[in-house]
Amino acid sequence: MTTSSVALRGSIVALVTPMHEDGSVDYPSLRKLIDWHVAEGTNCIGVVGTTGESPTVSVEEHCEIIRVSVEQAAGRVPVMAGCGANSTHEAIELARYAKKVGADSQLQVVPYYNKPTQEGQYQHFKAIAEAVGDLPMMLYNVPGRSVADMQHDTVLRLAQIDSIFGIKEATGNIERAQWLIRDVPEDFGVYSGDDPTAVALMLLGGHGNVSVTANVAPRLMSDLCKAALAGDVKRAMDIQFKLMPLHKNLFVEANPIPVKWAVARMGLCGATMRLPMTPLSANNHAVVETSLRDAGLL
């Protein structure tokens, strides 16, 4: 296996994509965010996923965000490039570009909207792995957004493919995660994609967390992951209790609306989003701000 689950552990930020007021990508702020995450102990930078507004950036922008992120990370921390698409051909082309510019791995989401069968999902990921096998792949199951749900047996089939090293399990279903942890090969990683339940998944044998909360609390999330992966329940839960309001309220509206407002409130980048995403409702400003203050971030 090109990248084992042991090689990627801890806090993987699902990074926001900064944008100028005119909606163009703010690359200088993107570079500053990456530097900040490196300094704060984030273990891997995940770019151009849902939190990075991948549905509203052009293919050219998508590629450039990956390129700039890899360039800025400069080997200090690995970069996981969001390369998912509901077209297998497009997903392959994005992955090829990510490999070309030096990304360390790719995140591939279950194809959305067109609702592939379990066999269709298997063939989709298998085709990407065969075409871009030199770029390790993390699967991503998030049925709340993609509608299609990757079933347990499909994950086990895909786990046999050498370049597929793990899965971002974003259902929030801990029983389901336990079955995966029990049944997948030893060198296949199970990562949380759900901040509220990530600590439980890691304490039960998971390998890390692909985190929205890490956008505003990278040091705390890194420390939480370290504690949970080391089996330090008290330390992990002390941090979890502090972060629980953020885990909840960063989803008070559809992600990434609240977290984009939160990073702007912290002065990390602007709050601009592209339609159809709209700014955080005024009545939720205090909700998110209180969560930031409770975590000691303001």
CORFENMO-V205025 format. One record per residue. N is the residue number from 1. RES is the residue in one letter. PSI is psi in whole degrees, -180 to 180 (NA if undefined). Layout:
n=N res=RES psi=PSI
n=N res=RES psi=PSI
//
This chain:
n=1 res=M psi=132
n=2 res=T psi=-45
n=3 res=T psi=123
n=4 res=S psi=164
n=5 res=S psi=-27
n=6 res=V psi=-30
n=7 res=A psi=-24
n=8 res=L psi=108
n=9 res=R psi=152
n=10 res=G psi=-145
n=11 res=S psi=118
n=12 res=I psi=109
n=13 res=V psi=133
n=14 res=A psi=88
n=15 res=L psi=138
n=16 res=V psi=159
n=17 res=T psi=109
n=18 res=P psi=144
n=19 res=M psi=144
n=20 res=H psi=170
n=21 res=E psi=-27
n=22 res=D psi=2
n=23 res=G psi=-7
n=24 res=S psi=154
n=25 res=V psi=132
n=26 res=D psi=86
n=27 res=Y psi=-38
n=28 res=P psi=-41
n=29 res=S psi=-35
n=30 res=L psi=-44
n=31 res=R psi=-42
n=32 res=K psi=-40
n=33 res=L psi=-43
n=34 res=I psi=-44
n=35 res=D psi=-42
n=36 res=W psi=-44
n=37 res=H psi=-38
n=38 res=V psi=-46
n=39 res=A psi=-32
n=40 res=E psi=-2
n=41 res=G psi=11
n=42 res=T psi=137
n=43 res=N psi=-20
n=44 res=C psi=142
n=45 res=I psi=116
n=46 res=G psi=120
n=47 res=V psi=155
n=48 res=V psi=43
n=49 res=G psi=-161
n=50 res=T psi=-45
n=51 res=T psi=-28
n=52 res=G psi=13
n=53 res=E psi=39
n=54 res=S psi=-32
n=55 res=P psi=-19
n=56 res=T psi=0
n=57 res=V psi=151
n=58 res=S psi=166
n=59 res=V psi=-40
n=60 res=E psi=-43
n=61 res=E psi=-41
n=62 res=H psi=-49
n=63 res=C psi=-42
n=64 res=E psi=-36
n=65 res=I psi=-43
n=66 res=I psi=-48
n=67 res=R psi=-48
n=68 res=V psi=-40
n=69 res=S psi=-44
n=70 res=V psi=-43
n=71 res=E psi=-44
n=72 res=Q psi=-37
n=73 res=A psi=-35
n=74 res=A psi=39
n=75 res=G psi=-1
n=76 res=R psi=-29
n=77 res=V psi=143
n=78 res=P psi=152
n=79 res=V psi=125
n=80 res=M psi=119
n=81 res=A psi=124
n=82 res=G psi=118
n=83 res=C psi=15
n=84 res=G psi=150
n=85 res=A psi=161
n=86 res=N psi=9
n=87 res=S psi=123
n=88 res=T psi=-40
n=89 res=H psi=-45
n=90 res=E psi=-41
n=91 res=A psi=-39
n=92 res=I psi=-43
n=93 res=E psi=-41
n=94 res=L psi=-42
n=95 res=A psi=-39
n=96 res=R psi=-41
n=97 res=Y psi=-44
n=98 res=A psi=-42
n=99 res=K psi=-43
n=100 res=K psi=-39
n=101 res=V psi=3
n=102 res=G psi=15
n=103 res=A psi=152
n=104 res=D psi=-27
n=105 res=S psi=171
n=106 res=Q psi=145
n=107 res=L psi=124
n=108 res=Q psi=112
n=109 res=V psi=153
n=110 res=V psi=129
n=111 res=P psi=133
n=112 res=Y psi=158
n=113 res=Y psi=-46
n=114 res=N psi=-2
n=115 res=K psi=62
n=116 res=P psi=153
n=117 res=T psi=175
n=118 res=Q psi=-39
n=119 res=E psi=-38
n=120 res=G psi=-40
n=121 res=Q psi=-45
n=122 res=Y psi=-47
n=123 res=Q psi=-34
n=124 res=H psi=-55
n=125 res=F psi=-35
n=126 res=K psi=-42
n=127 res=A psi=-40
n=128 res=I psi=-45
n=129 res=A psi=-39
n=130 res=E psi=-34
n=131 res=A psi=-34
n=132 res=V psi=54
n=133 res=G psi=-15
n=134 res=D psi=5
n=135 res=L psi=104
n=136 res=P psi=141
n=137 res=M psi=133
n=138 res=M psi=125
n=139 res=L psi=159
n=140 res=Y psi=113
n=141 res=N psi=114
n=142 res=V psi=73
n=143 res=P psi=-22
n=144 res=G psi=-24
n=145 res=R psi=-39
n=146 res=S psi=-15
n=147 res=V psi=-52
n=148 res=A psi=141
n=149 res=D psi=123
n=150 res=M psi=116
n=151 res=Q psi=161
n=152 res=H psi=-49
n=153 res=D psi=-30
n=154 res=T psi=-41
n=155 res=V psi=-43
n=156 res=L psi=-38
n=157 res=R psi=-45
n=158 res=L psi=-29
n=159 res=A psi=-13
n=160 res=Q psi=-12
n=161 res=I psi=127
n=162 res=D psi=-44
n=163 res=S psi=-4
n=164 res=I psi=110
n=165 res=F psi=-8
n=166 res=G psi=-179
n=167 res=I psi=138
n=168 res=K psi=108
n=169 res=E psi=102
n=170 res=A psi=23
n=171 res=T psi=-23
n=172 res=G psi=7
n=173 res=N psi=104
n=174 res=I psi=-35
n=175 res=E psi=-44
n=176 res=R psi=-43
n=177 res=A psi=-39
n=178 res=Q psi=-40
n=179 res=W psi=-40
n=180 res=L psi=-49
n=181 res=I psi=-38
n=182 res=R psi=-40
n=183 res=D psi=-20
n=184 res=V psi=160
n=185 res=P psi=157
n=186 res=E psi=-32
n=187 res=D psi=21
n=188 res=F psi=126
n=189 res=G psi=142
n=190 res=V psi=119
n=191 res=Y psi=144
n=192 res=S psi=145
n=193 res=G psi=25
n=194 res=D psi=101
n=195 res=D psi=-43
n=196 res=P psi=-32
n=197 res=T psi=4
n=198 res=A psi=-40
n=199 res=V psi=-40
n=200 res=A psi=-44
n=201 res=L psi=-43
n=202 res=M psi=-40
n=203 res=L psi=-24
n=204 res=L psi=2
n=205 res=G psi=4
n=206 res=G psi=174
n=207 res=H psi=-7
n=208 res=G psi=-171
n=209 res=N psi=124
n=210 res=V psi=107
n=211 res=S psi=135
n=212 res=V psi=-43
n=213 res=T psi=-32
n=214 res=A psi=-18
n=215 res=N psi=-33
n=216 res=V psi=-20
n=217 res=A psi=57
n=218 res=P psi=-40
n=219 res=R psi=-44
n=220 res=L psi=-41
n=221 res=M psi=-38
n=222 res=S psi=-45
n=223 res=D psi=-39
n=224 res=L psi=-47
n=225 res=C psi=-44
n=226 res=K psi=-46
n=227 res=A psi=-46
n=228 res=A psi=-43
n=229 res=L psi=-26
n=230 res=A psi=-3
n=231 res=G psi=17
n=232 res=D psi=87
n=233 res=V psi=-44
n=234 res=K psi=-49
n=235 res=R psi=-45
n=236 res=A psi=-43
n=237 res=M psi=-30
n=238 res=D psi=-43
n=239 res=I psi=-41
n=240 res=Q psi=-44
n=241 res=F psi=-36
n=242 res=K psi=-35
n=243 res=L psi=-11
n=244 res=M psi=-42
n=245 res=P psi=-36
n=246 res=L psi=-47
n=247 res=H psi=-42
n=248 res=K psi=-50
n=249 res=N psi=-12
n=250 res=L psi=-1
n=251 res=F psi=22
n=252 res=V psi=-24
n=253 res=E psi=173
n=254 res=A psi=132
n=255 res=N psi=135
n=256 res=P psi=27
n=257 res=I psi=-54
n=258 res=P psi=-40
n=259 res=V psi=-31
n=260 res=K psi=-39
n=261 res=W psi=-41
n=262 res=A psi=-44
n=263 res=V psi=-33
n=264 res=A psi=-41
n=265 res=R psi=-31
n=266 res=M psi=-3
n=267 res=G psi=20
n=268 res=L psi=-31
n=269 res=C psi=178
n=270 res=G psi=168
n=271 res=A psi=3
n=272 res=T psi=136
n=273 res=M psi=159
n=274 res=R psi=142
n=275 res=L psi=144
n=276 res=P psi=5
n=277 res=M psi=136
n=278 res=T psi=159
n=279 res=P psi=157
n=280 res=L psi=133
n=281 res=S psi=141
n=282 res=A psi=-35
n=283 res=N psi=-9
n=284 res=N psi=-4
n=285 res=H psi=-49
n=286 res=A psi=-33
n=287 res=V psi=-49
n=288 res=V psi=-41
n=289 res=E psi=-41
n=290 res=T psi=-38
n=291 res=S psi=-39
n=292 res=L psi=-43
n=293 res=R psi=-41
n=294 res=D psi=-31
n=295 res=A psi=1
n=296 res=G psi=26
n=297 res=L psi=-8
n=298 res=L psi=NA
//
